[in-house]
Amino acid sequence: MPEICLDRYPTRRQVGTTLSPFDDVFDWIQGLRSIRVLGELTANHPALKSLPLAARRDRIKAVSAHINAAIEYLDVSRSETGAQAFLNIYYGMLNLSKAIILIGPRAAKLRQQRSHGISYSPYKQPSGVLSDWITLHPSGAVPLYYETITGRSLTQTNVTMVNVYRYIRELEIEYQDLTGDKVHLSGAQLRLTSEGTNRWRLEIELDLPCIQSAMSGYRHPTMGNLRRVSGTNTWRSRIFQAPNQAGATQQARDLFRPFLLYHGAEEAIFENPPNSRGRIPVTKLSYWPVEEFNLLLAFFHLSSVVRYDPELMIEFQDSKEWPLLLILKRHGLYKFLLLFYSEMLQVHYSIASH
């Protein structure tokens, strides 16, 4: 049963650097400011290639404008050492999110949904980082970003921040040290099984014991059309036909939800074949905890505290949660930028330091 590597996108690009991975991906995104370069790099994007030439040029101009705005916010944030950085990082991420909307199939909706679509009340009783909460709304730029990635819309719901941080892979160690709980991400091993001549099945095996609150009441939204094998932690697809393993690997992508497959920003890029293990969320939430969406929610929350309740932010800075937020500021932003660039080019990028 060959293990396979399934990413969000059909193509994988693995890069090594002797300098800073963050600086590298930031420079890549700065390159997208150019309308000509952006047009060339996104020429085969599925939501753009069918557009008439004039409409496509207009769309690229709009995307470039939001990337320009994002870079200006993020440039400022890189020189800020205090909590104010969270505000500029969020607005940078929000503009990149709008760029993703504009290059996707729901671009026409953005004109009527440019407000945040997410809110924070400064009038509620102050609380800690993980016990504080925000409200998601059905419309607005942030819900539209979620809809662009997942194809599903949001309903109005309050989100407690612990249900954001427990799905951020880059904070795995800090979250466990702080809470005694592990992030709610299960290891996932993907493999193809041969069921006869040109007949294949996809299997995903989960490493569920790593999650203390384990199974009761939890769902596995990544699985899509797969069904659990009774009494096991393995999910299987229906049998499908393909002439060879390469063809079967391509078809397997349609059987689960690859946008819910978490990868580390630095993977074992010199491993051959590439590592078939990712992470997938195990959740009770009413929405799917997509990786970049979680990061956007975390920075929205902190930016709101900076704007509306600086006294509470001082309490955050003087709390045991502060190291978690400092790691988020660097590693969370880096992961969001890497995911953004991958989505723009429809290529799974990973960077490893030498």
NORPE-V759016 format. One record per residue. SS is DSSP state (H for helix, E for strand, L for the rest). PSI is psi in whole degrees, 0 to 359 (NA if undefined). OMEGA is omega in whole degrees, 0 to 359 (999 if undefined). Layout:
ss->SS psi->PSI omega->OMEGA
ss->SS psi->PSI omega->OMEGA
This chain:
ss->L psi->100 omega->184
ss->L psi->133 omega->171
ss->E psi->145 omega->183
ss->L psi->158 omega->178
ss->L psi->111 omega->176
ss->L psi->122 omega->179
ss->L psi->184 omega->177
ss->L psi->328 omega->187
ss->L psi->155 omega->184
ss->L psi->335 omega->184
ss->E psi->140 omega->179
ss->E psi->135 omega->177
ss->E psi->117 omega->182
ss->E psi->126 omega->189
ss->E psi->141 omega->172
ss->E psi->148 omega->179
ss->E psi->146 omega->174
ss->L psi->358 omega->181
ss->L psi->227 omega->184
ss->L psi->121 omega->176
ss->H psi->323 omega->179
ss->H psi->312 omega->180
ss->H psi->323 omega->181
ss->H psi->310 omega->183
ss->H psi->327 omega->176
ss->H psi->319 omega->177
ss->H psi->322 omega->177
ss->H psi->315 omega->182
ss->H psi->323 omega->176
ss->H psi->328 omega->177
ss->H psi->337 omega->180
ss->L psi->357 omega->173
ss->L psi->328 omega->180
ss->L psi->123 omega->180
ss->H psi->321 omega->180
ss->H psi->312 omega->180
ss->H psi->316 omega->180
ss->H psi->318 omega->179
ss->H psi->320 omega->180
ss->H psi->317 omega->184
ss->H psi->335 omega->181
ss->L psi->17 omega->185
ss->L psi->328 omega->183
ss->L psi->15 omega->178
ss->L psi->131 omega->187
ss->L psi->332 omega->182
ss->L psi->350 omega->183
ss->L psi->326 omega->192
ss->L psi->341 omega->179
ss->L psi->356 omega->182
ss->L psi->149 omega->170
ss->L psi->153 omega->187
ss->H psi->315 omega->182
ss->H psi->317 omega->179
ss->H psi->323 omega->180
ss->H psi->319 omega->178
ss->H psi->317 omega->179
ss->H psi->320 omega->180
ss->H psi->316 omega->180
ss->H psi->321 omega->178
ss->H psi->317 omega->180
ss->H psi->318 omega->178
ss->H psi->314 omega->180
ss->H psi->321 omega->180
ss->H psi->319 omega->179
ss->H psi->325 omega->176
ss->H psi->319 omega->176
ss->H psi->313 omega->179
ss->H psi->318 omega->180
ss->H psi->315 omega->181
ss->H psi->321 omega->180
ss->H psi->316 omega->177
ss->H psi->315 omega->185
ss->H psi->327 omega->175
ss->H psi->317 omega->178
ss->H psi->317 omega->184
ss->H psi->331 omega->184
ss->H psi->340 omega->178
ss->L psi->0 omega->181
ss->L psi->130 omega->181
ss->L psi->344 omega->183
ss->L psi->194 omega->185
ss->L psi->338 omega->180
ss->H psi->334 omega->179
ss->H psi->327 omega->181
ss->H psi->325 omega->180
ss->H psi->311 omega->181
ss->H psi->326 omega->177
ss->H psi->315 omega->180
ss->H psi->314 omega->181
ss->H psi->328 omega->172
ss->H psi->314 omega->179
ss->H psi->322 omega->180
ss->H psi->318 omega->179
ss->H psi->324 omega->175
ss->H psi->324 omega->177
ss->H psi->319 omega->178
ss->H psi->326 omega->176
ss->H psi->320 omega->177
ss->H psi->319 omega->177
ss->H psi->315 omega->185
ss->H psi->333 omega->179
ss->H psi->357 omega->183
ss->L psi->188 omega->186
ss->L psi->352 omega->182
ss->L psi->26 omega->184
ss->H psi->322 omega->184
ss->H psi->336 omega->182
ss->H psi->340 omega->188
ss->H psi->326 omega->182
ss->H psi->326 omega->180
ss->H psi->358 omega->184
ss->L psi->48 omega->183
ss->L psi->344 omega->177
ss->L psi->169 omega->187
ss->L psi->316 omega->186
ss->L psi->19 omega->181
ss->E psi->144 omega->186
ss->E psi->159 omega->178
ss->L psi->129 omega->180
ss->L psi->117 omega->177
ss->L psi->0 omega->185
ss->L psi->351 omega->180
ss->L psi->170 omega->180
ss->L psi->126 omega->180
ss->L psi->147 omega->180
ss->L psi->181 omega->181
ss->L psi->175 omega->183
ss->L psi->311 omega->187
ss->L psi->337 omega->181
ss->L psi->350 omega->176
ss->L psi->167 omega->183
ss->E psi->158 omega->177
ss->E psi->170 omega->181
ss->E psi->126 omega->173
ss->E psi->141 omega->179
ss->L psi->162 omega->183
ss->L psi->334 omega->182
ss->L psi->161 omega->184
ss->L psi->173 omega->186
ss->H psi->318 omega->182
ss->H psi->312 omega->174
ss->H psi->326 omega->179
ss->H psi->327 omega->174
ss->H psi->314 omega->177
ss->H psi->317 omega->180
ss->H psi->323 omega->178
ss->H psi->319 omega->182
ss->H psi->317 omega->191
ss->H psi->338 omega->187
ss->L psi->4 omega->180
ss->L psi->149 omega->177
ss->L psi->163 omega->179
ss->L psi->153 omega->168
ss->L psi->161 omega->180
ss->L psi->130 omega->182
ss->E psi->145 omega->173
ss->E psi->137 omega->182
ss->E psi->115 omega->174
ss->E psi->138 omega->190
ss->L psi->336 omega->176
ss->H psi->329 omega->179
ss->H psi->0 omega->169
ss->H psi->310 omega->186
ss->H psi->332 omega->181
ss->L psi->357 omega->176
ss->L psi->22 omega->177
ss->L psi->106 omega->187
ss->H psi->326 omega->184
ss->H psi->347 omega->179
ss->H psi->19 omega->188
ss->H psi->310 omega->183
ss->H psi->314 omega->182
ss->H psi->320 omega->180
ss->H psi->318 omega->180
ss->H psi->318 omega->179
ss->H psi->325 omega->184
ss->H psi->320 omega->190
ss->H psi->341 omega->188
ss->L psi->357 omega->178
ss->L psi->162 omega->175
ss->L psi->156 omega->176
ss->L psi->148 omega->184
ss->L psi->57 omega->179
ss->E psi->122 omega->181
ss->E psi->142 omega->170
ss->E psi->145 omega->183
ss->E psi->125 omega->177
ss->E psi->124 omega->184
ss->E psi->135 omega->178
ss->E psi->155 omega->175
ss->E psi->139 omega->173
ss->E psi->138 omega->177
ss->E psi->127 omega->182
ss->L psi->26 omega->183
ss->L psi->184 omega->183
ss->L psi->119 omega->178
ss->L psi->22 omega->180
ss->E psi->131 omega->188
ss->E psi->161 omega->174
ss->E psi->140 omega->175
ss->E psi->135 omega->175
ss->E psi->140 omega->173
ss->E psi->121 omega->180
ss->E psi->129 omega->183
ss->E psi->148 omega->175
ss->E psi->72 omega->188
ss->H psi->333 omega->181
ss->H psi->345 omega->180
ss->H psi->349 omega->182
ss->L psi->117 omega->187
ss->L psi->321 omega->183
ss->L psi->5 omega->173
ss->L psi->241 omega->203
ss->L psi->325 omega->193
ss->L psi->118 omega->177
ss->L psi->357 omega->182
ss->L psi->150 omega->180
ss->E psi->164 omega->182
ss->L psi->77 omega->190
ss->H psi->343 omega->180
ss->H psi->333 omega->194
ss->H psi->334 omega->177
ss->L psi->247 omega->184
ss->L psi->11 omega->178
ss->L psi->154 omega->179
ss->E psi->142 omega->183
ss->E psi->138 omega->173
ss->L psi->120 omega->187
ss->L psi->132 omega->176
ss->L psi->8 omega->182
ss->L psi->175 omega->173
ss->L psi->30 omega->181
ss->E psi->136 omega->175
ss->E psi->140 omega->182
ss->E psi->148 omega->175
ss->L psi->172 omega->167
ss->L psi->164 omega->174
ss->L psi->136 omega->177
ss->E psi->163 omega->185
ss->E psi->139 omega->175
ss->L psi->146 omega->185
ss->L psi->338 omega->183
ss->L psi->178 omega->183
ss->H psi->322 omega->180
ss->H psi->316 omega->178
ss->H psi->323 omega->179
ss->H psi->322 omega->179
ss->H psi->319 omega->178
ss->H psi->316 omega->180
ss->H psi->329 omega->183
ss->H psi->334 omega->180
ss->H psi->332 omega->182
ss->H psi->356 omega->186
ss->H psi->348 omega->177
ss->L psi->186 omega->185
ss->L psi->92 omega->187
ss->H psi->339 omega->179
ss->H psi->352 omega->176
ss->H psi->9 omega->178
ss->E psi->116 omega->181
ss->E psi->134 omega->171
ss->L psi->154 omega->173
ss->L psi->150 omega->178
ss->L psi->328 omega->175
ss->L psi->111 omega->181
ss->L psi->171 omega->178
ss->L psi->79 omega->193
ss->L psi->345 omega->180
ss->L psi->3 omega->177
ss->L psi->138 omega->181
ss->L psi->115 omega->2
ss->L psi->165 omega->180
ss->L psi->151 omega->182
ss->L psi->130 omega->180
ss->L psi->4 omega->182
ss->E psi->130 omega->172
ss->E psi->195 omega->174
ss->E psi->146 omega->176
ss->E psi->149 omega->182
ss->E psi->143 omega->171
ss->L psi->118 omega->198
ss->E psi->155 omega->169
ss->L psi->4 omega->186
ss->L psi->156 omega->179
ss->L psi->346 omega->177
ss->L psi->166 omega->180
ss->L psi->127 omega->182
ss->L psi->75 omega->178
ss->L psi->141 omega->190
ss->H psi->306 omega->183
ss->H psi->333 omega->176
ss->H psi->317 omega->176
ss->H psi->317 omega->180
ss->H psi->320 omega->178
ss->H psi->319 omega->178
ss->H psi->318 omega->181
ss->H psi->316 omega->181
ss->H psi->328 omega->174
ss->H psi->313 omega->181
ss->H psi->311 omega->183
ss->H psi->323 omega->178
ss->H psi->326 omega->179
ss->H psi->320 omega->177
ss->H psi->318 omega->177
ss->H psi->317 omega->184
ss->H psi->314 omega->193
ss->H psi->338 omega->187
ss->L psi->68 omega->181
ss->H psi->333 omega->177
ss->H psi->321 omega->177
ss->H psi->322 omega->178
ss->H psi->324 omega->175
ss->H psi->320 omega->177
ss->H psi->319 omega->176
ss->H psi->316 omega->183
ss->H psi->336 omega->181
ss->L psi->15 omega->184
ss->L psi->170 omega->178
ss->L psi->348 omega->178
ss->L psi->346 omega->187
ss->H psi->317 omega->177
ss->H psi->325 omega->176
ss->H psi->318 omega->183
ss->H psi->326 omega->177
ss->H psi->320 omega->177
ss->H psi->319 omega->177
ss->H psi->318 omega->184
ss->H psi->323 omega->181
ss->H psi->302 omega->187
ss->H psi->323 omega->179
ss->H psi->316 omega->178
ss->H psi->316 omega->180
ss->H psi->315 omega->181
ss->H psi->321 omega->178
ss->H psi->317 omega->180
ss->H psi->320 omega->179
ss->H psi->319 omega->178
ss->H psi->323 omega->177
ss->H psi->311 omega->182
ss->H psi->320 omega->178
ss->H psi->318 omega->180
ss->H psi->320 omega->180
ss->H psi->317 omega->184
ss->H psi->355 omega->182
ss->L psi->41 omega->179
ss->E psi->134 omega->179
ss->E psi->111 omega->180
ss->E psi->141 omega->168
ss->E psi->148 omega->182
ss->E psi->134 omega->176
ss->E psi->141 omega->178
ss->E psi->142 omega->174
ss->L psi->NA omega->999
